[in-house]
Amino acid sequence: MNGMERMTHLAERANIAIEELLEFLDSPPGRRLRGVLAGAVIVSVPLIMRMPGLKRSPLGRLVAVTGGGAILVGLAEAIRDWERDGGTTVTHHRSGGPSGTSATAG
């Protein structure tokens, strides 16, 4: 397999993995996971903002000055409330499937 074929193969696998991840996150167990993850981030914001290493780094100082706690809470709420767009359908072929047929995710 040459370099270009390998890159194409990796890109196809990454697309499959992303689609499967999005499909899971949109399922009932994925919604529960997003809720737990968002809750954990919201509860831990005070601890995160008090980390000594965070205040010493330039990025950490920027986060602290720009209201990092509010940004983290907003990010957690976005994770919790995320909804997948229903209009996109991606078709890809999976080798090793039951009959070598294509699977549609969307």
C-alpha positions in Angstrom: 0.0 0.0 0.0 1.6 3.3 -1.0 1.4 6.5 0.9 -1.6 8.0 -0.9 -3.6 4.8 -0.6 -2.8 4.6 3.1 -3.9 8.2 3.7 -7.2 7.6 1.8 -7.7 4.4 3.9 -7.0 6.4 7.2 -9.4 9.2 6.1 -12.2 6.7 5.4 -11.7 5.0 8.8 -11.7 8.3 10.5 -15.0 9.3 8.8 -16.5 6.0 9.9 -15.3 6.5 13.5 -16.7 10.0 13.6 -20.0 9.0 12.2 -20.3 6.1 14.7 -19.4 8.5 17.6 -22.0 11.0 16.5 -24.6 8.2 16.2 -23.8 7.1 19.7 -23.9 10.6 21.2 -27.3 11.1 19.7 -28.6 7.8 21.2 -30.3 7.6 24.7 -27.1 6.2 26.3 -25.0 8.9 24.6 -27.4 11.6 25.9 -26.9 10.2 29.4 -23.2 10.3 29.0 -23.3 13.9 27.7 -25.4 14.9 30.8 -23.0 13.2 33.2 -19.9 14.7 31.5 -21.5 18.2 31.5 -22.4 17.9 35.1 -18.9 16.8 36.1 -17.4 19.8 34.2 -19.8 22.2 35.8 -19.2 20.9 39.3 -15.4 20.8 38.9 -15.1 24.4 37.4 -14.0 25.9 40.8 -11.3 23.2 41.2 -10.1 23.6 37.6 -9.8 27.4 37.9 -7.7 27.0 41.1 -5.1 24.7 39.5 -1.7 26.2 40.2 -0.3 25.2 36.8 -3.2 26.8 35.0 -2.4 30.3 36.5 1.3 30.0 35.6 0.8 29.4 31.8 0.0 32.2 29.4 -3.1 30.3 28.2 -4.2 29.8 31.8 -3.9 33.5 32.6 -5.9 34.3 29.4 -8.6 31.9 30.5 -8.7 33.4 34.0 -8.9 37.0 32.7 -11.6 36.2 30.1 -13.8 34.5 32.6 -12.7 30.9 32.2 -15.3 29.6 34.6 -18.1 31.0 32.5 -16.5 29.7 29.4 -16.2 26.2 30.9 -19.8 26.2 32.1 -21.0 27.4 28.6 -18.9 24.6 27.0 -20.4 22.0 29.3 -24.0 23.3 28.6 -23.3 23.1 24.9 -22.1 19.4 25.3 -25.2 18.6 27.3 -27.7 20.3 24.9 -26.1 19.2 21.6 -28.5 17.8 19.0 -27.4 16.2 15.8 -28.6 17.6 12.5 -31.0 15.0 11.0 -30.5 16.2 7.4 -27.1 14.7 6.6 -26.6 11.1 5.4 -23.2 9.6 4.9 -22.8 6.3 3.0 -19.7 4.3 3.3 -18.6 0.8 2.6 -17.4 -1.5 5.4 -15.3 -4.5 4.6 -16.0 -7.5 6.8 -19.6 -6.7 7.1 -22.3 -9.4 7.1 -22.5 -9.5 3.3 -20.1 -6.7 2.3 -23.0 -4.3 1.8 -22.8 -0.6 2.4 -24.1 0.9 5.7 -25.8 4.2 5.9 -25.3 6.4 8.9 -27.2 9.6 9.4 
